[in-house]
């Protein structure tokens, strides 16, 4: 049998060859899908995650990763939920919360972990996970609510367990991100004293030197609020010790959006079946890019409606102390509207049949990835 005959007789090998010789989101996704068909979930996850390292905005690859993780986690989720219902324990709560966190189901993770801290008030793992989730959200979305809750949760960990290494480093990341450099140095020095072989921390401290403490009228609360107001962090975490892989690249200054490129991407979506209006608005509510189709609203009418809905929703979230408005949807029998906010930029969609309700938010999230890059919402 010749090589071509072998490939034709072995679809998996053929797809592997295509993905290697002509790498693209489509060829990598096809290979991962074949592994799923063969019930080779571990291989499918490896292929899709490697593909995402190259094709970061590939929605199909992200969907495959999420599908595989959910499929692999289904039994564990059921077992842990049963355990929590029958004989709750801190371990069951934190394991399940960590699974939901890994699946990107942040709200469910936070609900579970918060319930754990209410039942088991001295459970440091739950507080630490809450702190990690809130900190990651804050670093990516720059929402003050997340920053405050990250700070409170991580300080609680230190109260319960003063030698907790992760809490020290995570607090250091938060302090440094908002410009409280002296406070960050203090946390890292404590960690270095406890772990003298931590060369990454030693090197970073040497580079940072002796930063001045905060001015008398400046507090961490005000620095966190200032970050949300400006839509940016004072310092990028690029080079900071032990930052979650990929997170440092998605933090720092607010995204600078190229209006011409954004308009090109929005225009490319204009023929999407069911799309009536699609717009991107700046923090100030001005139009960065916008398209509309027959049956949709006038451009200025859609801009005004989007800006007002975003403003009112944001104020309502603050009054109810549930953070900042980051996504929402209104559904009618045969139409709907969806809004996603990412670091001060608003993405809005008005749609009708045949676009389905459950595709509206993912549709906008895909556009968000292409325009401003990573990060999930809170």
C-alpha positions as CSV (number, residue, x, y, z in Angstrom):
1,X,0.0,0.0,0.0
2,X,1.4,3.4,-1.0
3,X,1.4,6.5,1.2
4,X,-1.6,8.1,-0.5
5,X,-3.5,4.8,-0.3
6,X,-2.7,4.7,3.5
7,X,-4.0,8.2,4.0
8,X,-7.2,7.5,2.1
9,X,-7.7,4.3,4.2
10,X,-7.0,6.2,7.5
11,X,-9.1,9.4,7.8
12,X,-7.4,10.4,11.1
13,X,-3.9,10.2,9.5
14,X,-5.2,12.2,6.5
15,X,-6.5,14.9,8.8
16,X,-3.3,15.0,10.8
17,X,-1.3,15.4,7.6
18,X,-3.6,18.3,6.5
19,X,-3.4,20.1,9.8
20,X,0.4,19.8,9.8
21,X,1.0,20.8,6.1
22,X,-1.8,23.4,5.9
23,X,-2.5,24.6,9.5
24,X,-5.7,26.7,9.8
25,X,-8.6,26.9,12.2
26,X,-10.6,24.7,9.9
27,X,-8.0,21.9,9.5
28,X,-7.1,21.9,13.2
29,X,-10.8,21.8,14.1
30,X,-11.5,19.0,11.7
31,X,-8.7,16.9,13.3
32,X,-10.0,17.6,16.8
33,X,-13.6,16.7,15.7
34,X,-12.3,13.4,14.4
35,X,-10.7,12.6,17.7
36,X,-14.0,13.4,19.4
37,X,-15.8,11.0,17.0
38,X,-13.3,8.3,17.9
39,X,-14.0,9.1,21.7
40,X,-10.4,10.3,22.0
41,X,-11.2,13.3,24.2
42,X,-7.8,13.8,25.6
43,X,-6.2,14.0,22.1
44,X,-9.0,16.3,20.9
45,X,-8.4,18.7,23.8
46,X,-4.6,18.8,23.1
47,X,-5.2,19.4,19.4
48,X,-7.7,22.2,20.0
49,X,-5.7,23.9,22.7
50,X,-2.5,23.9,20.6
51,X,-4.5,25.3,17.8
52,X,-5.7,28.2,20.0
53,X,-2.1,29.1,20.7
54,X,-1.8,30.0,17.0
55,X,-5.4,30.9,16.1
56,X,-6.5,32.8,19.3
57,X,-9.8,34.1,17.9
58,X,-10.9,30.8,16.4
59,X,-14.4,30.4,17.7
60,X,-14.7,26.8,16.5
61,X,-11.6,25.7,18.4
62,X,-12.8,27.4,21.6
63,X,-16.2,25.6,21.2
64,X,-14.4,22.3,20.9
65,X,-12.3,22.9,24.0
66,X,-15.4,23.8,26.0
67,X,-17.3,20.8,24.7
68,X,-14.6,18.4,25.6
69,X,-14.1,19.9,29.1
70,X,-17.8,19.7,29.8
71,X,-18.0,16.1,28.5
72,X,-15.0,15.0,30.6
73,X,-16.4,16.8,33.7
74,X,-20.0,15.6,33.6
75,X,-19.5,12.6,35.9
76,X,-17.4,14.6,38.4
77,X,-20.0,17.4,38.4
78,X,-22.8,14.9,39.2
79,X,-20.9,13.1,41.9
80,X,-19.9,16.4,43.6
81,X,-23.4,17.8,43.4
82,X,-24.8,14.7,45.0
83,X,-22.2,14.9,47.7
84,X,-23.0,18.5,48.5
85,X,-26.7,17.7,48.7
86,X,-26.3,14.6,50.9
87,X,-23.1,15.3,52.9
88,X,-21.6,18.7,52.2
89,X,-17.9,19.3,52.7
90,X,-15.5,22.1,51.9
91,X,-13.6,19.7,49.6
92,X,-16.7,19.0,47.5
93,X,-17.6,22.7,47.2
94,X,-14.1,23.8,46.2
95,X,-13.6,20.9,43.7
96,X,-16.9,21.7,42.0
97,X,-16.2,25.4,42.0
98,X,-12.8,24.8,40.4
99,X,-14.4,22.7,37.7
100,X,-17.0,25.4,36.9
101,X,-14.2,28.0,36.9
102,X,-12.2,25.9,34.4
103,X,-15.4,25.6,32.2
104,X,-15.7,29.3,32.2
105,X,-19.0,29.2,34.1
106,X,-17.8,31.9,36.5
107,X,-21.2,32.8,38.0
108,X,-21.9,29.1,39.1
109,X,-18.4,28.8,40.5
110,X,-18.8,32.0,42.6
111,X,-22.2,31.0,43.8
112,X,-20.9,27.6,45.0
113,X,-17.8,29.0,46.6
114,X,-19.7,31.8,48.3
115,X,-22.1,29.2,49.7
116,X,-19.1,27.2,50.9
117,X,-17.7,30.2,52.8
118,X,-21.1,30.8,54.4
119,X,-21.3,27.2,55.6
120,X,-17.6,26.8,56.4
121,X,-16.5,30.2,57.5
122,X,-12.8,29.3,57.8
123,X,-12.3,27.4,54.5
124,X,-9.3,29.1,53.0
125,X,-9.4,27.3,49.6
126,X,-12.9,28.7,48.8
127,X,-11.8,32.2,49.7
128,X,-8.6,31.8,47.6
129,X,-10.6,30.6,44.6
130,X,-13.0,33.5,44.9
131,X,-10.0,35.8,45.1
132,X,-8.5,34.3,42.0
133,X,-11.6,34.4,39.9
134,X,-12.4,38.0,40.9
135,X,-8.8,39.0,40.3
136,X,-8.7,37.5,36.9
137,X,-12.0,39.3,36.0
138,X,-10.6,42.6,37.3
139,X,-7.4,42.3,35.4
140,X,-9.2,41.5,32.2
141,X,-12.3,43.7,32.4
142,X,-11.1,46.4,34.9
143,X,-14.4,46.3,36.8
144,X,-14.0,47.8,40.3
145,X,-16.5,45.5,41.8
146,X,-14.3,42.5,41.0
147,X,-11.2,44.3,42.3
148,X,-12.9,45.0,45.7
149,X,-14.1,41.4,46.1
150,X,-10.7,40.0,45.1
151,X,-9.0,42.2,47.7
152,X,-11.5,41.2,50.4
153,X,-11.3,37.5,49.7
154,X,-7.5,37.4,49.5
155,X,-7.1,39.4,52.7
156,X,-9.5,36.9,54.4
157,X,-7.2,34.1,53.2
158,X,-4.2,35.8,54.9
159,X,-6.2,36.3,58.1
160,X,-7.0,32.6,58.2
161,X,-3.6,31.4,56.9
162,X,-0.9,34.1,57.2
163,X,1.6,31.8,55.4
164,X,-0.6,31.2,52.3
165,X,1.9,31.6,49.5
166,X,-0.7,32.0,46.7
167,X,-2.6,34.7,48.6
168,X,0.5,36.8,49.0
169,X,1.4,36.6,45.3
170,X,-2.2,37.3,44.1
171,X,-2.4,40.3,46.4
172,X,0.9,41.5,45.0
173,X,-0.5,41.2,41.5
174,X,-3.6,43.2,42.5
175,X,-1.6,45.9,44.2
176,X,0.9,46.2,41.3
177,X,-1.8,46.3,38.7
178,X,-3.4,49.4,40.2
179,X,-0.1,51.2,41.0
180,X,0.2,50.4,44.7
181,X,3.8,49.3,44.1
182,X,5.1,49.5,47.6
183,X,2.2,47.3,48.8
184,X,3.1,44.8,46.1
185,X,6.7,44.8,47.1
186,X,5.7,44.1,50.8
187,X,3.8,41.0,49.7
188,X,6.6,39.7,47.5
189,X,9.2,40.3,50.2
190,X,7.1,38.2,52.6
191,X,6.9,35.5,50.0
192,X,10.7,35.6,49.3
193,X,11.4,35.4,53.1
194,X,9.2,32.3,53.3
195,X,10.7,30.8,50.0
196,X,14.3,32.1,49.6
197,X,14.7,30.0,46.4
198,X,12.0,31.9,44.6
199,X,14.4,33.4,42.0
200,X,11.5,34.8,39.9
201,X,10.4,37.0,42.8
202,X,13.9,37.9,43.8
203,X,14.7,39.1,40.3
204,X,11.4,41.1,40.0
205,X,12.0,42.8,43.3
206,X,15.5,43.8,42.3
207,X,14.2,45.4,39.1
208,X,11.4,47.2,41.0
209,X,13.7,48.8,43.6
210,X,12.2,50.8,46.4
211,X,8.9,52.3,45.3
212,X,7.4,55.1,47.4
213,X,4.3,54.4,49.5
214,X,0.9,55.7,48.6
215,X,0.2,59.4,49.2
216,X,-1.9,60.2,52.3
217,X,-5.1,60.9,50.3
218,X,-4.7,57.8,48.1
219,X,-6.2,54.5,49.1
220,X,-6.4,51.1,47.4
221,X,-10.1,51.6,47.0
222,X,-9.5,54.9,45.1
223,X,-6.9,53.2,42.9
224,X,-9.3,50.4,42.0
225,X,-12.1,52.9,41.2
226,X,-9.7,55.0,39.1
227,X,-8.7,52.0,37.1
228,X,-12.4,51.3,36.2
229,X,-13.0,55.0,35.3
230,X,-10.0,55.0,32.9
231,X,-10.6,51.5,31.6
232,X,-6.9,50.6,32.1
233,X,-4.5,49.3,34.7
234,X,-1.6,51.4,36.0
235,X,0.9,48.6,35.3
236,X,0.8,45.7,33.0
237,X,1.6,42.3,34.7
238,X,4.0,41.4,31.9
239,X,7.0,40.0,33.8
240,X,5.2,39.8,37.2
241,X,6.0,36.5,39.0
242,X,3.5,33.6,38.6
243,X,0.8,35.3,36.6
244,X,-1.6,32.9,35.0
245,X,-0.4,32.0,31.5
246,X,-1.8,34.3,28.9
247,X,-3.3,36.7,31.4
248,X,-0.5,39.2,31.4
249,X,-0.8,39.7,27.7
250,X,-4.4,40.7,28.1
251,X,-3.9,43.3,30.8
252,X,-2.6,46.9,30.9
253,X,-3.8,49.8,28.9
254,X,-7.3,49.9,27.6
255,X,-7.6,48.6,24.0
256,X,-6.9,51.1,21.2
257,X,-9.4,50.2,18.5
258,X,-8.6,50.9,14.9
259,X,-11.9,52.3,13.6
260,X,-11.1,51.3,9.9
261,X,-10.2,47.7,10.8
262,X,-13.3,47.5,13.2
263,X,-15.5,48.8,10.4
264,X,-14.1,46.2,8.0
265,X,-14.8,43.3,10.5
266,X,-18.3,44.6,11.2
267,X,-19.1,45.0,7.4
268,X,-17.9,41.5,6.8
269,X,-20.8,40.3,9.1
270,X,-23.5,42.4,7.5
271,X,-24.9,39.6,5.5
272,X,-25.3,37.3,8.5
273,X,-28.8,35.8,8.3
274,X,-31.1,37.6,10.7
275,X,-28.8,40.5,11.5
276,X,-30.7,43.8,11.6
277,X,-28.2,46.2,13.3
278,X,-24.7,45.7,14.6
279,X,-22.6,48.5,16.3
280,X,-19.5,49.1,18.3
281,X,-19.6,52.1,20.7
282,X,-16.8,53.8,22.5
283,X,-16.7,54.5,26.3
284,X,-18.2,57.9,25.5
285,X,-21.1,56.4,23.5
286,X,-19.8,57.4,20.0
287,X,-20.0,55.0,17.1
288,X,-16.7,53.2,16.2
289,X,-18.4,51.0,13.6
290,X,-22.0,50.3,12.6
291,X,-24.0,48.5,9.9
292,X,-27.7,47.9,9.4
293,X,-30.0,46.0,7.2
294,X,-33.6,46.3,6.0
295,X,-36.0,45.9,8.9
296,X,-33.5,47.3,11.4
297,X,-33.4,50.7,13.2
298,X,-31.9,53.9,11.8
299,X,-28.2,54.0,12.8
300,X,-28.5,57.0,15.2
301,X,-31.7,55.5,16.8
302,X,-29.8,52.2,17.4
303,X,-26.8,54.1,18.8
304,X,-29.0,56.1,21.2
305,X,-30.9,53.0,22.3
306,X,-27.7,51.0,22.9
307,X,-26.0,53.8,24.9
308,X,-29.1,54.3,27.1
309,X,-29.6,50.6,27.8
310,X,-26.0,50.3,28.7
311,X,-26.1,53.3,30.9
312,X,-29.3,52.3,32.8
313,X,-28.2,48.7,33.1
314,X,-24.8,49.8,34.5
315,X,-26.5,52.1,37.1
316,X,-28.9,49.3,38.1
317,X,-26.0,46.9,38.6
318,X,-24.3,49.4,40.9
319,X,-27.4,50.1,42.9
320,X,-27.9,46.3,43.5
321,X,-24.2,45.9,44.3
322,X,-23.7,43.2,41.7
323,X,-20.8,44.8,39.9
324,X,-20.7,46.4,36.4
325,X,-22.9,45.6,33.5
326,X,-21.0,43.4,31.1
327,X,-23.6,41.5,29.0
328,X,-27.3,41.3,28.6
329,X,-30.1,40.3,26.2
330,X,-33.7,41.1,25.5
331,X,-35.8,38.4,23.8
332,X,-39.0,38.5,21.8
333,X,-40.8,35.6,20.1
334,X,-39.0,36.2,16.7
335,X,-36.4,38.8,17.5
336,X,-34.1,40.2,20.1
337,X,-31.2,42.4,21.1
338,X,-27.9,41.7,22.8
339,X,-25.2,43.8,24.3
340,X,-21.7,42.9,25.5
341,X,-19.4,45.4,27.2
342,X,-15.6,44.8,27.3
343,X,-13.3,47.3,29.0
344,X,-15.4,50.4,28.2
345,X,-16.3,49.3,24.6
346,X,-19.9,48.3,23.9
347,X,-20.9,45.8,21.2
348,X,-24.6,45.7,20.3
349,X,-26.7,43.5,18.1
350,X,-30.4,43.7,17.0
351,X,-31.6,40.5,15.2
352,X,-34.6,38.5,14.1
353,X,-35.3,35.0,12.7
354,X,-33.4,33.0,11.5
355,X,-30.8,34.0,14.1
356,X,-31.4,32.1,17.3
357,X,-31.5,33.7,20.7
358,X,-28.7,31.4,22.0
359,X,-26.4,32.5,19.2
360,X,-26.7,36.3,19.9
361,X,-24.2,36.6,22.8
362,X,-21.7,34.1,21.4
363,X,-21.9,36.1,18.0
364,X,-20.9,39.3,19.8
365,X,-18.3,37.6,21.9
366,X,-16.6,36.3,18.7
367,X,-16.6,39.9,17.5
368,X,-15.2,41.1,20.8
369,X,-12.3,38.7,20.5
370,X,-11.5,40.0,17.0
371,X,-11.6,43.6,18.1
372,X,-10.2,43.8,21.6
373,X,-8.9,40.3,22.3
374,X,-9.2,37.8,25.2
375,X,-11.1,37.6,28.3
376,X,-14.4,36.4,29.5
377,X,-16.9,38.4,31.2
378,X,-17.8,38.5,34.8
